[in-house]
Amino acid sequence: MRTARTLLITGVSSGFGRALAQEALTRGRRVIGTVRSEQALRDFEAIAPGAATGRMLDVTQFDVIDGVVADVEETVGPVDVLINNAGYGHEGMLEESPLLELQQQFAVNVFGAVAMMKAVLPYMRRRRHGHILNITSMGGYITLPGIAYYCGSKFALEGISETLGKEVAPLGIAVTAVAPGSFRTDWAGRSMSRTPRSIPDYDALFDPIRAAREQKSGRQLGDPAKAAQAMLDVIDSPSPPVHLLLGSDALGLVRRKLSDLTAEIDQWEAVSRSTDG
């Protein structure tokens, strides 16, 4: 097995991105991390001078992504692993949330991730070696009122990841969709975009959900450092998974969703079969 020496991680300023970069650097890897400000770039490179290399990039700048990746390949070295971490959460009832918010959610969480994959794939394909990790969410399996746009983006990234994995496996490239549960990152805090409430009919359903999320923020069960260790172990695995859940809450909730789905399929099996010619 060839050890992955160079990782390209989007969004290393905080959260999973920073934890992943720090763990990779601790293991002696080289990390190219994308940030969105000059100060964040300086802060990141100061973690491990010579091993941590920053690049200014907003993943919604689709027309510059190919150039950034080409520059990394030329000046830093071959990218063994791409970790699509950049993303954010949107909170808002669907009827209340403008379509522009949906477009922005998908621009970052889906289109930005796909643009990054398309940029690294020609290099990985020529080398017949590479690994792509897409950080999705348990929200790519389960849903909750008030985060329809976010769940939609993560369902999309899960499907794209699984499909791409089938396309590139014969070329020596692995794709893993990593779905974390609730972790002590800033997802529910500064990193979350919230649409103002406007329709009282939804108050009874949504207000308790918002209150519970705000109360739990910063006190979630999941440890980002341990998540980073798990993801780096997956990268080093000779047979990495296509899907990986992180956190006992994700395990429990996704298993319940799959069980409920199986029961519903069974309940309506006769109707499903009735459409055959």
JOKA-V26302 format. One record per backbone hydrogen bond with DSSP energy under -1.0 kcal/mol. NH is the residue of the N-H (numbers start at 1). CO is the residue of the C=O. If there is no record, write none. Layout:
nh=(NH	NH)
co=(CO	CO)
This chain:
nh=(7	8	9	10	12	18	19	20	21	22	23	24	25	26	27	28	29	30	31	32	33	34	35	41	42	43	44	45	46	47	51	52	53	55	57	61	62	64	68	69	70	71	72	73	74	75	76	77	80	81	82	83	84	85	91	92	97	101	102	103	104	105	106	107	108	109	110	111	112	114	115	116	117	118	119	120	121	124	125	126	127	128	129	131	132	133	134	135	136	138	140	141	142	147	151	152	153	154	155	156	157	158	159	160	161	162	163	164	165	166	167	168	169	171	172	173	174	176	177	178	179	181	184	185	189	191	192	193	195	202	203	206	207	210	211	212	213	214	215	216	217	219	222	227	228	229	230	231	232	233	234	235	236	244	246	251	252	253	254	255	256	257	258	259	260	261	262	263	264	265	266	267	268	269	272	273	274	276)
co=(30	81	32	83	34	14	15	16	17	18	19	20	21	22	23	25	24	5	51	7	53	9	55	37	38	39	40	41	42	44	48	48	31	33	35	58	60	61	64	65	66	67	68	69	70	71	72	72	6	6	131	8	133	83	193	146	93	98	98	99	100	101	102	103	104	105	106	106	107	110	111	112	113	114	115	116	117	120	121	122	123	124	124	80	174	82	176	84	178	180	137	138	138	144	147	148	149	150	151	152	153	154	155	156	157	158	159	160	161	162	163	164	165	168	169	168	130	132	242	134	244	246	222	183	186	186	189	89	91	199	200	202	203	206	207	208	209	210	211	212	213	216	182	223	224	225	226	227	228	229	230	231	232	177	179	247	248	249	250	251	252	253	254	255	256	257	258	259	260	261	262	263	264	266	268	269	270	273)
